[in-house]
Amino acid sequence: MQKQPVSPLPNWVPEEASRYLDHTEAGQSIRQLARAAGCHPSTVLRQVRRIETRRDDPLVDGALQNLAARHYGSTEAEAEAAAAAGRQLFDAPEGGAATFEQELCRVLRGLCHSGAVLALAEGMDKAVVVREAGAEAAQKTVVDRHIAEALALCDWISCACPGRLSRYHITASGRSALSVMMAAAENRAQILADGFGEAGQPFAAQGQHDKVNSKRPRRVRYGLAESPLDTLARLHDRDGKPFLTADLVAAGERLREDFELAQIGDHLALGQNQFSTEHCGASQMTNPVEAAKRRAAGALNHLGAGLSDIALRCCCHLLGLEAAERQLGWSARSGKVVLRIALQQLKAHYDGLSGSDNLIAGLIAGLPRVRSPGFRLLLAATEKGPAIGEPDLAPI
């Protein structure tokens, strides 16, 4: 009998786990979930199969069972009775969302130490973070089972061989999540210390410098949002080698920086033109802006059609791979391969350039008249605004 969700899942539950529960508990089809998520059905099918495979882990299996008992049921009364009969689940107590996050940070910090593992015995309601044999002695950290289940479901900890005594290690995604949570906690503490009580300033800390406490403020030249290149750089092939090397990521970031500098220069020139006179000459851009536009245009034209399209969308506009594949009409999972080829060509292009502006200007002057779609999109975005018929590629 199909069940209906009677209460929303907690915010920390991963999307793939939420779709798995909607499929197995609520009886929604793969196509319905894919239509609601705006992705291909094969993507949802892979996520469901991945979660089903991970249920061999007792913590993951327990987390899914508890979430299903708490948030799914034929009637609301049945779900409430199942939740009352079970042990405490993952929902933080009222007003205790920050406490729940602090508990996660406490456990993850303990697992970051060398030789630290989270040990869990079969049938126990408590786990413990200890050091393996040969590591330095340290105090033990006691962890509630529902906290450990949340960490396992989020794939922040993993166990290679579950058994009567399972040992869990922190994963790469767990370290990244810890960095994000610690940075958010520091930002909140800094806002409270500086006297800013407004909660609607999530971007206030980006690009601001404390001139009193910091002797060398950090320059932020563009937004620090994670790009698709950073996501692909964390992937590894069968041999353990990274899918994107550091030099390929640097080439993509260089293209993005030139693109952003050209955008900033055009916006500044547009603002100056509103107050300029005939003798001001404010419509002339500065040399760094012109050089950045020439470099970006030359790089995109060097890539040609196809490669420049994916590079412009993913490197400059920070568009996700799935969204870029849909816009270009490509098959699923082909964008990352084409993007890597584009980055390889982009790196070769940058390696062949010198630091002279005359050389860059000469290369741009000698470009053929037939230019790639990515080149035309860049010119439309930097000189005349968004291209007609391309609303999705408007500059960020």
C-alpha positions as CSV (number, residue, x, y, z in Angstrom):
1,M,0.0,0.0,0.0
2,Q,1.3,3.4,-1.0
3,K,2.1,5.8,1.7
4,Q,1.9,9.6,1.7
5,P,4.5,12.0,3.2
6,V,2.8,13.5,6.2
7,S,5.6,15.9,7.2
8,P,8.6,17.4,5.3
9,L,12.0,15.8,5.6
10,P,14.7,17.6,7.5
11,N,16.8,20.0,5.5
12,W,20.0,18.0,6.0
13,V,18.6,14.9,4.1
14,P,20.3,14.6,0.7
15,E,18.2,14.9,-2.4
16,E,19.0,11.4,-3.6
17,A,17.8,10.0,-0.3
18,S,14.6,12.1,-0.4
19,R,13.9,10.8,-3.9
20,Y,14.6,7.2,-2.8
21,L,12.0,7.5,0.0
22,D,9.5,9.1,-2.3
23,H,10.0,6.2,-4.7
24,T,10.0,3.3,-2.2
25,E,7.6,4.7,0.4
26,A,5.3,7.0,-1.4
27,G,5.3,4.9,-4.6
28,Q,6.2,7.7,-7.0
29,S,7.6,6.6,-10.3
30,I,11.1,7.4,-11.6
31,R,9.6,9.5,-14.3
32,Q,7.5,11.5,-11.9
33,L,10.5,12.2,-9.7
34,A,12.7,13.1,-12.7
35,R,10.0,15.5,-14.0
36,A,9.7,17.2,-10.6
37,A,13.5,17.5,-10.3
38,G,14.0,18.6,-13.9
39,C,16.5,15.9,-14.8
40,H,16.7,12.8,-16.9
41,P,15.0,9.6,-15.5
42,S,18.3,7.7,-15.7
43,T,19.8,10.2,-13.2
44,V,17.1,9.5,-10.7
45,L,17.4,5.7,-11.3
46,R,21.1,5.8,-10.6
47,Q,20.5,7.7,-7.4
48,V,17.9,5.2,-6.3
49,R,20.2,2.3,-7.0
50,R,23.1,3.9,-5.2
51,I,21.0,4.4,-2.1
52,E,19.7,0.8,-2.3
53,T,23.3,-0.4,-2.5
54,R,24.3,1.7,0.5
55,R,21.6,0.1,2.7
56,D,24.1,-2.7,3.4
57,D,25.5,-0.2,5.9
58,P,23.6,-0.5,9.1
59,L,23.7,3.2,9.8
60,V,22.3,4.1,6.4
61,D,19.7,1.4,6.6
62,G,18.7,2.6,10.1
63,A,18.5,6.2,9.0
64,L,16.2,5.4,6.1
65,Q,13.9,3.3,8.2
66,N,13.6,6.0,10.8
67,L,12.9,8.7,8.2
68,A,10.3,6.5,6.6
69,A,8.6,5.8,10.0
70,R,8.6,9.4,11.0
71,H,7.7,11.2,7.7
72,Y,5.7,8.7,5.7
73,G,2.5,6.8,6.5
74,S,-0.9,5.9,5.2
75,T,-2.4,8.4,7.7
76,E,-1.0,11.1,9.9
77,A,-2.1,9.2,13.0
78,E,-0.2,6.1,11.8
79,A,3.0,8.1,11.2
80,E,2.7,9.8,14.6
81,A,2.3,6.5,16.3
82,A,5.2,5.0,14.5
83,A,7.4,7.9,15.5
84,A,6.3,7.8,19.1
85,A,7.1,4.1,19.3
86,G,10.6,4.5,17.9
87,R,13.6,6.2,19.4
88,Q,14.5,9.8,18.9
89,L,15.0,10.6,15.2
90,F,16.9,13.2,13.4
91,D,14.8,16.3,13.8
92,A,16.6,18.8,16.0
93,P,14.6,19.9,19.0
94,E,12.7,23.2,18.8
95,G,15.2,26.0,18.5
96,G,18.0,23.4,18.5
97,A,19.0,23.4,14.8
98,A,22.3,25.2,15.8
99,T,22.9,22.6,18.5
100,F,22.3,19.8,16.0
101,E,24.9,21.4,13.6
102,Q,27.3,21.9,16.4
103,E,27.1,18.2,17.3
104,L,27.8,17.2,13.7
105,C,30.8,19.6,13.7
106,R,32.1,18.1,17.0
107,V,32.1,14.6,15.6
108,L,33.6,15.5,12.2
109,R,36.4,17.5,13.9
110,G,37.2,14.4,16.0
111,L,37.3,12.2,12.9
112,C,39.8,14.6,11.2
113,H,42.6,13.6,13.5
114,S,45.1,11.1,12.3
115,G,44.0,7.5,12.9
116,A,40.6,8.5,14.3
117,V,37.6,6.2,13.6
118,L,34.0,6.1,14.7
119,A,33.4,2.7,16.2
120,L,29.9,1.3,16.5
121,A,28.9,-2.1,17.9
122,E,25.9,-4.0,16.6
123,G,22.8,-3.2,18.5
124,M,24.2,-0.3,20.5
125,D,22.6,3.1,20.7
126,K,25.9,4.9,21.2
127,A,29.0,5.1,19.1
128,V,32.5,6.4,20.0
129,V,35.2,8.2,18.2
130,V,38.6,6.7,19.1
131,R,42.1,6.4,17.7
132,E,43.2,3.2,16.0
133,A,46.1,1.2,17.3
134,G,49.4,3.0,16.9
135,A,47.9,6.5,17.1
136,E,48.4,8.9,19.9
137,A,46.2,8.5,22.9
138,A,43.2,10.9,23.1
139,Q,39.9,11.3,24.9
140,K,37.0,9.3,23.6
141,T,34.0,11.2,22.0
142,V,30.6,9.6,22.6
143,V,28.2,10.0,19.7
144,D,24.5,9.2,19.7
145,R,23.4,6.7,17.1
146,H,21.0,9.1,15.3
147,I,23.9,11.5,14.8
148,A,26.0,8.8,13.4
149,E,23.2,7.7,11.1
150,A,22.8,11.3,9.8
151,L,26.5,11.4,9.1
152,A,26.4,8.1,7.2
153,L,23.3,9.0,5.2
154,C,25.0,12.2,4.1
155,D,28.1,10.2,3.0
156,W,30.3,12.1,5.4
157,I,31.5,8.9,7.0
158,S,32.0,5.5,5.4
159,C,32.7,1.9,6.5
160,A,34.6,-0.4,4.2
161,C,33.6,-3.6,6.0
162,P,30.5,-3.3,8.2
163,G,30.1,-6.1,10.9
164,R,29.6,-6.6,14.5
165,L,32.1,-3.8,15.2
166,S,32.0,-1.3,12.4
167,R,34.7,1.3,11.9
168,Y,33.8,4.5,10.1
169,H,36.3,7.0,8.6
170,I,35.6,10.5,7.5
171,T,35.2,11.0,3.7
172,A,36.3,13.8,1.4
173,S,32.8,15.2,1.3
174,G,32.7,15.1,5.1
175,R,35.8,17.3,5.3
176,S,34.3,19.7,2.8
177,A,31.0,19.8,4.8
178,L,33.0,20.5,8.0
179,S,34.8,23.4,6.3
180,V,31.5,24.9,5.2
181,M,29.8,24.6,8.6
182,M,32.9,26.0,10.4
183,A,33.0,28.9,8.0
184,A,29.3,29.6,8.5
185,A,29.7,29.5,12.3
186,E,32.6,31.9,12.1
187,N,30.7,34.3,9.9
188,R,27.7,34.3,12.3
189,A,30.1,34.9,15.2
190,Q,31.8,37.8,13.4
191,I,28.4,39.4,12.5
192,L,27.3,39.2,16.1
193,A,30.7,40.6,17.3
194,D,30.5,43.5,14.9
195,G,26.9,44.3,15.9
196,F,25.1,43.3,12.7
197,G,21.9,41.6,13.8
198,E,20.2,41.4,10.4
199,A,19.8,37.9,9.2
200,G,19.2,38.9,5.6
201,Q,22.8,39.6,4.7
202,P,24.2,36.3,3.6
203,F,26.7,37.9,1.2
204,A,27.8,40.7,3.6
205,A,31.0,39.0,4.6
206,Q,32.1,38.4,1.0
207,G,34.5,41.0,-0.2
208,Q,34.5,43.1,3.0
209,H,37.7,43.7,4.9
210,D,38.4,44.4,8.5
211,K,40.9,47.3,8.2
212,V,41.4,47.4,12.0
213,N,42.1,43.8,12.8
214,S,43.6,42.7,9.5
215,K,47.0,44.0,8.4
216,R,46.7,42.6,4.9
217,P,43.1,42.4,3.7
218,R,42.2,39.8,1.1
219,R,41.1,40.9,-2.3
220,V,38.0,39.3,-3.8
221,R,38.0,39.8,-7.6
222,Y,34.9,37.9,-8.3
223,G,32.3,35.8,-6.4
224,L,33.6,32.8,-4.5
225,A,30.7,30.4,-5.4
226,E,31.9,26.9,-6.2
227,S,32.2,26.4,-10.0
228,P,31.5,23.2,-11.9
229,L,35.2,22.8,-12.3
230,D,35.7,22.4,-8.6
231,T,33.1,19.6,-8.6
232,L,34.8,17.8,-11.4
233,A,38.2,18.2,-9.8
234,R,37.1,16.1,-6.9
235,L,36.2,13.1,-9.2
236,H,38.8,10.4,-9.8
237,D,39.1,7.8,-12.6
238,R,39.6,4.0,-12.1
239,D,43.4,4.6,-11.5
240,G,42.8,7.1,-8.8
241,K,43.9,10.1,-10.9
242,P,41.8,13.3,-10.7
243,F,39.4,13.8,-13.6
244,L,40.6,17.4,-13.9
245,T,44.1,18.3,-13.0
246,A,45.1,21.5,-11.2
247,D,46.4,23.1,-14.4
248,L,43.1,22.5,-16.3
249,V,41.1,24.0,-13.4
250,A,43.5,27.0,-13.5
251,A,43.0,27.5,-17.2
252,G,39.2,27.6,-16.7
253,E,39.5,30.0,-13.8
254,R,41.7,32.2,-15.9
255,L,39.1,32.4,-18.6
256,R,36.5,33.2,-16.0
257,E,38.6,36.0,-14.5
258,D,39.1,37.6,-17.8
259,F,35.4,37.4,-18.5
260,E,34.5,38.9,-15.2
261,L,37.0,41.7,-15.6
262,A,35.5,42.6,-19.0
263,Q,32.0,42.6,-17.4
264,I,33.1,44.9,-14.6
265,G,34.8,47.3,-17.0
266,D,31.8,47.5,-19.2
267,H,29.5,48.2,-16.3
268,L,31.8,50.9,-15.0
269,A,32.1,52.5,-18.4
270,L,28.3,52.5,-18.7
271,G,27.9,54.3,-15.4
272,Q,30.5,56.9,-16.4
273,N,28.8,57.6,-19.7
274,Q,25.6,58.7,-18.0
275,F,27.5,61.7,-16.4
276,S,30.2,62.3,-19.1
277,T,30.4,65.3,-21.5
278,E,31.7,65.5,-25.0
279,H,35.2,66.3,-23.6
280,C,35.4,63.6,-21.0
281,G,36.0,60.6,-23.2
282,A,34.6,58.4,-20.5
283,S,33.4,55.8,-23.1
284,Q,37.0,54.6,-23.5
285,M,37.8,51.6,-21.4
286,T,41.0,51.3,-19.5
287,N,43.8,49.1,-20.9
288,P,43.3,46.3,-18.4
289,V,39.7,45.9,-19.3
290,E,40.5,45.9,-23.0
291,A,43.2,43.4,-22.5
292,A,40.9,41.1,-20.5
293,K,38.2,41.3,-23.2
294,R,40.8,40.5,-25.9
295,R,42.2,37.5,-23.9
296,A,38.7,36.1,-23.3
297,A,37.6,36.6,-26.9
298,G,40.8,35.1,-28.2
299,A,40.5,32.0,-26.0
300,L,36.9,31.4,-26.9
301,N,37.6,31.8,-30.6
302,H,40.6,29.4,-30.3
303,L,38.3,26.7,-29.0
304,G,35.8,27.0,-31.8
305,A,32.2,25.9,-32.0
306,G,31.1,23.3,-29.5
307,L,34.1,23.6,-27.1
308,S,33.6,27.3,-26.7
309,D,29.9,26.8,-25.9
310,I,30.5,24.5,-23.0
311,A,33.5,26.5,-21.8
312,L,31.4,29.7,-21.8
313,R,28.5,28.2,-19.9
314,C,30.4,26.2,-17.3
315,C,33.6,28.4,-16.7
316,C,32.1,31.9,-17.2
317,H,28.4,31.6,-16.4
318,L,28.9,28.8,-13.8
319,L,26.1,26.8,-15.3
320,G,25.8,23.2,-14.2
321,L,26.7,20.4,-16.5
322,E,23.2,19.0,-16.7
323,A,21.7,22.4,-17.5
324,A,24.4,23.0,-20.1
325,E,23.7,19.7,-21.7
326,R,20.0,20.5,-22.0
327,Q,20.7,23.9,-23.5
328,L,23.1,22.5,-26.1
329,G,20.9,19.4,-26.8
330,W,23.7,17.0,-25.9
331,S,23.3,13.5,-24.4
332,A,23.5,13.0,-20.7
333,R,27.0,12.7,-19.1
334,S,28.7,13.9,-22.3
335,G,29.3,17.4,-21.1
336,K,32.1,16.6,-18.6
337,V,34.1,14.8,-21.3
338,V,33.7,17.7,-23.8
339,L,34.5,20.2,-21.0
340,R,37.7,18.4,-20.2
341,I,38.7,18.5,-23.9
342,A,37.9,22.2,-24.0
343,L,40.1,22.9,-20.9
344,Q,42.9,20.9,-22.5
345,Q,42.7,23.1,-25.6
346,L,42.4,26.2,-23.4
347,K,45.5,25.3,-21.5
348,A,47.4,24.8,-24.7
349,H,46.2,28.2,-25.9
350,Y,47.4,29.9,-22.7
351,D,50.7,28.1,-22.8
352,G,51.4,29.5,-26.2
353,L,50.8,33.1,-25.2
354,S,53.3,35.5,-23.8
355,G,52.7,38.4,-21.4
356,S,52.8,41.0,-24.2
357,D,49.6,42.8,-25.0
358,N,51.0,43.4,-28.5
359,L,51.1,39.6,-29.1
360,I,47.5,39.2,-27.8
361,A,46.3,42.0,-30.0
362,G,48.1,40.5,-33.0
363,L,46.4,37.2,-32.4
364,I,43.0,38.8,-32.1
365,A,43.6,40.9,-35.3
366,G,44.5,37.8,-37.2
367,L,41.4,35.8,-36.3
368,P,39.2,34.5,-39.1
369,R,36.0,36.2,-39.9
370,V,33.9,33.1,-39.2
371,R,33.8,33.0,-35.4
372,S,32.4,30.5,-33.0
373,P,29.0,30.9,-31.2
374,G,30.8,31.3,-27.9
375,F,32.8,34.2,-29.3
376,R,29.6,35.9,-30.5
377,L,27.9,35.4,-27.2
378,L,30.8,37.0,-25.4
379,L,30.7,40.0,-27.6
380,A,27.0,40.3,-27.2
381,A,27.3,40.0,-23.4
382,T,30.2,42.4,-23.0
383,E,29.3,45.1,-25.5
384,K,25.5,45.1,-26.1
385,G,24.1,43.2,-23.1
386,P,22.4,39.8,-23.4
387,A,22.1,38.5,-26.9
388,I,18.6,38.4,-28.4
389,G,17.2,34.9,-28.1
390,E,19.7,33.9,-25.4
391,P,18.1,34.9,-22.1
392,D,19.6,32.0,-20.2
393,L,23.1,33.1,-21.0
394,A,22.9,36.6,-19.5
395,P,26.0,37.6,-17.6
396,I,26.0,36.8,-13.9
